[in-house]
Amino acid sequence: MAYTVVIVGRPNVGKSTLFNRLVGRRSALVHDTPGLTRDWREGEASLGGLSFRIIDTAGLEEGRKGGLEARVKDQTDRALAEADLILMVVDARAGITPLDEHFAGMIRAVSKPTLLVANKSEGKAGDAGFYEAYSLGLGDPVAISAEHALGLGDLYDAIAAEHEKSGVFAEETAPEPAGRIEIAIVGRPNVGKSTLINRLLGEDRQITGPEPGTTRDAIEIDWTYDDRLLRLVDTAGIRRRAKFGEAVEQLAVDDSERAIGKAGVVILVLDAREMLHRHDLRIAEIAVEEGRALVIAANKWDLVADRNAAVRELKERIEDSLPQVRGLPAVTISAASGEGLDKLMAAVFRTHERWQREITTGSLNRWLEGALEGHAPPMVSGRRVKFRYMTQTAVRPPTFALFTNLSVGKAPDSYLRYLTNGLRDTFDLDGVPIRIRVRRSKNPFAPK
């Protein structure tokens, strides 16, 4: 195992800003709203010449038993159990609060190496809070500003010293596995996305509950299934933009849409009792517009009374509303019981293979010749459209260049749909976006 560093502290002291600084990218959402982070997030950190596993946790808060705050604290406790080193972050500008003192006592009880980090120490405004931090009994505070990258050299020295004492070897940061599939789990709030993640992983990795919007930012989790490397991305529920009531929700939805754009496969989770709500359709359209492979997971199947009617409704809604991805795979599941999850993962792998399929130019043009003979292109502005040649220019999604005698943009949409459906039938490309780029053939006899 890599040397593991866990960041803890009360809400809004800058833990996620420090996490982003250490992993070298904006991974965790950052906002002035306290308690924005709920699920733990992990990444590969690099500071100076040291690489280590870093975990960002939710703000430590006391909560009633069984409530959301208590479930968040349980997640933080699980992260602390994995720690080789704890970074307790305090806000030097705000000074030490009773909540800081309470949780400093909790951390001392854990009996693990701990560094006290006085964040937001830039300028004189942080001096008083820095000296107050000594009262927590966690040793000498390290003054930093995560936002302005100040004091990171001192933090490196402190982490390196603790690492050397631990005897745990820091692993070199491994390159991104070439064959890994990134899977974004998306959908409206409270349809069971985090429950699905937990069932797939076989552990309570993500916080779940009846409260809509429990997940706020996209959480990446590396996983192996059937000897395949995967990265699951649990996202916030996507609502219609007109319904946004706060900046945090907008940040969360923007984060979800970025996760869609990065994914190899998007699993759209919907409530099987309300097949393909209009907001579900909008999410599906975003995935298709981004060119992602898409699989629909109709969750809560165990709660559906008339299953035959529900399946018919789902198929009809897909055919009517998403004709541009004909053959889109839809799997009925119950994340709560585990029903249908093997079929879901089989659909994910099958769709991902189609999404990155390569077709030889010879095969394409033999097919194109037959397609043109079977259904001749129409006339446009008094001229017969001639399609001369086709080649695949990209995968993920399959993208083709089609050369014609007409100006770009004049090829009839109806005929392009005919060719798209022919590609699906011949080359087994059902359920993935297909892009055909029409280009005008150069006339070799035209004067230069």
C-alpha positions, 0 to 999 in steps of 0.5 A: 500500500502507498503511504496514505495521508488523510486531510481532516478538519472542521468545515470550510477551513480549506481542506479541498483547496489543499487537496487540489494543490497536492494532486495538482489539479482542480479535483474537489469542488471548492466554495465558501459554503461550509460542508460542501465535501461529503464523500471522501475523495482520494488521489495521487499527491506529489509534494517536492520529491515525495509521492503519496496517496491523499484522502480529502474528507468531509468537515468533521461535524457531530450529528444525530445518530442515523442522520446525514451528518452522522453518516458523513462522520462515519465516512471520515472515521473509515478514512482515518482508519486507513491513515499513515499520517493525519493532516488536521487543518485549521483556519488561521484567520478565524482562529481556534474554535470549540469545534477545532478543540473537540475534534483535536481531542478525537484525533489524539484518541486515534493515536496516529501521527498527526500534523497540525496545518494552519491554513490561510496564514498569508499576511498578518491576519493569520498570525494570531490564529497560528499561535492559538493553534499550539493550544490544541496539543498537536505539536507545532503548526505548519503555516501555509496558504493552500490557495496561494501555494505558500508554505508548501516547502515547510509542509513537505519537510514535515510530511517527509520527516513523518514518512521517514519515521513510519518505515512505509515506502512511498510508491512512485506515481504510477502512469494511467493504465492504458486499458482502464475504462472510466464510467460516469454514473449520472442521473437525477437526484435520489435515483440510487447512483451512490447505492449502485456504486456501493453495491458494485464495490461491495462496501459502503464507499459512498454516503447514501440516504433519502435526502436528495443531493447527498452527493455533491461533487464527482468522486472517482473510485478505481476498481477492478471487475472481472480482471478489467481496470475501471474508474467509477465516477459517482456524480451529483444529481443533475437538475434542470438549470432553471431550478437551481437555487444556489451556487453550490448546486450549479457547481455540482452539476457543472462537475457532473457534466465535466465527468460525462465529457471525460467518461468512456461509458456513461451509465444513466440511472433512472427510477424504473417507476418513472421511465425516462423523465424529461430530465433523464432525456436531457442527461442522455442528450448531453452524453450523446452530444459529447459522443460518449457510450451510453447505457441506461440502468432502470433502477428500483426494479424490485419496486415495479408492479407491472414489469412487462408494461414498464419494459414496453414503456422504456423501449418506446421512450428510447425509440421515440426520444433517442433515435440518434443512438438506435439500439441503446442498451437498457438494463433493469436493475435493483442496486439495493438487492444487486439484481441485474448488475452482471447484465449491466456490466456486460452491457457496459463492456459491449457498448465500450467495445463498439464505441472504440471499434475500428473499421478498415477503409476497404470494408467501409467502401465495399459497404458504401458501394452496396448502400449506394446501389441499394438506395441511390442518393437524391437530387440536390439543386438539380444535381445528383449527389455522388458519394465517392469515398469513405474512411474512418477518421476517429474512434470513441465515438466512431467518426467517418469522413464521406467525400462527395461532389457537392458543397459541404452541408448540402448532403440531405440529412435523410440520406445521412440517417440511411447511411448511419443506420446501415453502418450500425447494421453492418458493423454492429454499432448499435447504441453508440453515437456515430458521426459522419463528416461530409467533405467535398472531393477535390477535382483534380482537373480544376485549374490551380 
